[in-house]
Amino acid sequence: MLRLYWKFIDKNDIDFYYLGSQPATDFQLEMFDLIGIKKDKLVCYPCRARRSLTVVRFNEKYNNAGKYIDSNSYNFVREQFLPLLSKNDSYPKRIFVRRGKTKKRNIVSEEEVVRCLVGYNFEPIVMDGLPFLQQANIFFNADIVIGLEGSALANLIFIKKGAKVIVIFPSQYLLPSTYTYAAYQKADFYNLLVDSVPGGTGNPQQDNVIVDVNKLKKLLKLAEVT
């Protein structure tokens, strides 16, 4: 949305950015500060402006437009933050993105998955609470990323060209946005479809899942991860 705002009006002519009625998080404040929008320009309480500019996006090409990211928006985001990222050998080359503190769509067999992936030199990482720039740098420096579909994988927008990406999807919850994040960098992309835990809500976006480690190992072999 910022790309569209700045396309039609100089960003220096925008007095304030309205984020909604809730206080901005530290994560948001950091992200905006990195692209030159200071805290005093962010409005996070109910209000009404004398003049306002609001972007409303329509995308007739896809039925689920919000689940995709177009190349212009993708490139805009990378252009804002890529100069701030750097190659650093202190970051792991193989990462398994754990779900963190959430009550939905967890891997009930996660510890078994972790033991399996540690055997392939993966480092389990939880993104919760990490600064924005650190999260971006972790993905930027990774050669291989594995994770269950979730918001943390939005960081795939920062991967380097040709990285390998393996996404674990609930079998009825395939989000094309995750693929497009990886596709623009020509990632070697794989997905592992898994089943929800029996007796759940029936909503694949909410229910916990079971990962068959043997299937995971077969997919790693297919992806030539040794």
MOWO-V678571 format. One record per pair of residues at least 12 apart in sequence whose ideal C-beta (glycine too) atoms are under 8 Angstrom apart, sorted by the first residue. I is the first residue (numbers start at 1). GAP is how many residues later the second one is. If there is no record, write none. Layout:
i=I gap=GAP
i=I gap=GAP
This chain:
i=1 gap=54
i=1 gap=56
i=2 gap=33
i=2 gap=74
i=3 gap=69
i=3 gap=70
i=3 gap=73
i=4 gap=51
i=4 gap=53
i=5 gap=48
i=5 gap=50
i=8 gap=45
i=9 gap=44
i=11 gap=25
i=11 gap=26
i=14 gap=27
i=14 gap=39
i=15 gap=26
i=16 gap=25
i=16 gap=26
i=16 gap=27
i=16 gap=33
i=17 gap=15
i=17 gap=20
i=17 gap=24
i=17 gap=25
i=17 gap=26
i=18 gap=25
i=18 gap=29
i=18 gap=31
i=18 gap=34
i=19 gap=23
i=19 gap=24
i=19 gap=25
i=20 gap=24
i=21 gap=23
i=21 gap=24
i=21 gap=25
i=22 gap=22
i=23 gap=21
i=24 gap=15
i=24 gap=18
i=24 gap=20
i=26 gap=105
i=27 gap=104
i=27 gap=105
i=28 gap=14
i=29 gap=13
i=30 gap=101
i=30 gap=102
i=30 gap=103
i=31 gap=101
i=34 gap=46
i=34 gap=47
i=34 gap=50
i=34 gap=98
i=34 gap=99
i=35 gap=45
i=35 gap=46
i=64 gap=112
i=67 gap=108
i=67 gap=109
i=67 gap=110
i=68 gap=108
i=68 gap=109
i=68 gap=112
i=69 gap=88
i=69 gap=108
i=69 gap=111
i=69 gap=112
i=71 gap=113
i=74 gap=83
i=74 gap=106
i=74 gap=107
i=74 gap=110
i=75 gap=109
i=77 gap=80
i=78 gap=79
i=78 gap=80
i=81 gap=52
i=81 gap=55
i=81 gap=77
i=82 gap=76
i=84 gap=49
i=84 gap=52
i=85 gap=48
i=85 gap=51
i=85 gap=52
i=85 gap=55
i=85 gap=73
i=86 gap=51
i=86 gap=54
i=87 gap=53
i=87 gap=54
i=88 gap=49
i=88 gap=53
i=91 gap=46
i=91 gap=47
i=91 gap=50
i=91 gap=51
i=92 gap=30
i=92 gap=31
i=92 gap=33
i=92 gap=46
i=92 gap=49
i=92 gap=50
i=93 gap=28
i=93 gap=48
i=93 gap=49
i=93 gap=50
i=93 gap=51
i=94 gap=23
i=94 gap=26
i=94 gap=27
i=94 gap=28
i=94 gap=29
i=94 gap=48
i=94 gap=49
i=94 gap=50
i=94 gap=52
i=94 gap=131
i=95 gap=27
i=95 gap=28
i=95 gap=29
i=95 gap=30
i=95 gap=43
i=95 gap=44
i=95 gap=47
i=95 gap=49
i=95 gap=50
i=95 gap=51
i=95 gap=52
i=96 gap=17
i=96 gap=18
i=96 gap=21
i=96 gap=26
i=96 gap=27
i=96 gap=28
i=96 gap=29
i=96 gap=50
i=96 gap=51
i=97 gap=28
i=97 gap=29
i=97 gap=30
i=97 gap=48
i=97 gap=49
i=97 gap=50
i=97 gap=51
i=97 gap=53
i=97 gap=55
i=97 gap=56
i=98 gap=12
i=98 gap=16
i=98 gap=26
i=98 gap=27
i=98 gap=28
i=98 gap=49
i=99 gap=27
i=99 gap=49
i=99 gap=51
i=99 gap=53
i=100 gap=26
i=100 gap=27
i=100 gap=28
i=100 gap=52
i=101 gap=27
i=102 gap=48
i=104 gap=101
i=104 gap=102
i=104 gap=103
i=104 gap=104
i=105 gap=43
i=105 gap=44
i=105 gap=45
i=105 gap=65
i=105 gap=68
i=105 gap=100
i=105 gap=101
i=105 gap=102
i=105 gap=103
i=105 gap=104
i=106 gap=42
i=106 gap=102
i=106 gap=103
i=107 gap=41
i=107 gap=61
i=107 gap=101
i=107 gap=102
i=107 gap=103
i=107 gap=104
i=108 gap=89
i=108 gap=100
i=108 gap=101
i=108 gap=102
i=109 gap=101
i=109 gap=102
i=109 gap=104
i=110 gap=101
i=112 gap=99
i=112 gap=101
i=113 gap=98
i=113 gap=100
i=113 gap=103
i=116 gap=97
i=116 gap=100
i=116 gap=101
i=117 gap=29
i=117 gap=99
i=120 gap=100
i=120 gap=105
i=120 gap=106
i=122 gap=22
i=122 gap=24
i=125 gap=13
i=127 gap=25
i=127 gap=28
i=135 gap=17
i=135 gap=20
i=136 gap=19
i=136 gap=22
i=137 gap=21
i=138 gap=17
i=139 gap=16
i=139 gap=17
i=139 gap=19
i=139 gap=20
i=140 gap=18
i=140 gap=19
i=140 gap=20
i=141 gap=19
i=142 gap=17
i=142 gap=21
i=143 gap=20
i=143 gap=21
i=144 gap=19
i=144 gap=20
i=144 gap=21
i=144 gap=22
i=144 gap=81
i=145 gap=14
i=145 gap=18
i=145 gap=19
i=145 gap=20
i=145 gap=21
i=146 gap=19
i=146 gap=20
i=146 gap=21
i=146 gap=22
i=147 gap=19
i=147 gap=20
i=147 gap=21
i=148 gap=19
i=148 gap=20
i=148 gap=21
i=148 gap=61
i=149 gap=18
i=149 gap=19
i=149 gap=20
i=149 gap=21
i=149 gap=24
i=149 gap=26
i=149 gap=29
i=153 gap=14
i=153 gap=25
i=153 gap=28
i=154 gap=27
i=156 gap=22
i=156 gap=25
i=156 gap=26
i=156 gap=31
i=157 gap=24
i=159 gap=22
i=159 gap=23
i=159 gap=26
i=159 gap=28
i=160 gap=25
i=161 gap=24
i=161 gap=25
i=161 gap=26
i=162 gap=23
i=162 gap=24
i=162 gap=25
i=162 gap=26
i=163 gap=19
i=163 gap=22
i=163 gap=24
i=163 gap=25
i=164 gap=23
i=164 gap=24
i=164 gap=25
i=164 gap=26
i=164 gap=59
i=164 gap=61
i=165 gap=17
i=165 gap=22
i=165 gap=23
i=165 gap=24
i=165 gap=25
i=166 gap=23
i=166 gap=24
i=166 gap=25
i=166 gap=26
i=166 gap=53
i=166 gap=54
i=166 gap=57
i=167 gap=12
i=167 gap=22
i=167 gap=23
i=167 gap=24
i=167 gap=25
i=168 gap=23
i=168 gap=24
i=168 gap=26
i=168 gap=41
i=168 gap=43
i=169 gap=22
i=169 gap=23
i=169 gap=24
i=169 gap=25
i=170 gap=23
i=170 gap=24
i=170 gap=25
i=170 gap=26
i=170 gap=34
i=170 gap=35
i=170 gap=37
i=170 gap=39
i=171 gap=22
i=171 gap=23
i=171 gap=24
i=171 gap=25
i=171 gap=33
i=172 gap=24
i=172 gap=32
i=173 gap=31
i=173 gap=32
i=174 gap=17
i=179 gap=12
i=188 gap=35
i=190 gap=29
i=190 gap=32
i=190 gap=33
i=192 gap=19
i=192 gap=23
i=192 gap=24
i=192 gap=27
i=194 gap=15
i=194 gap=16
i=194 gap=17
i=194 gap=18
i=195 gap=14
i=195 gap=15
i=196 gap=12
i=196 gap=13
i=196 gap=14
i=197 gap=12
i=197 gap=13
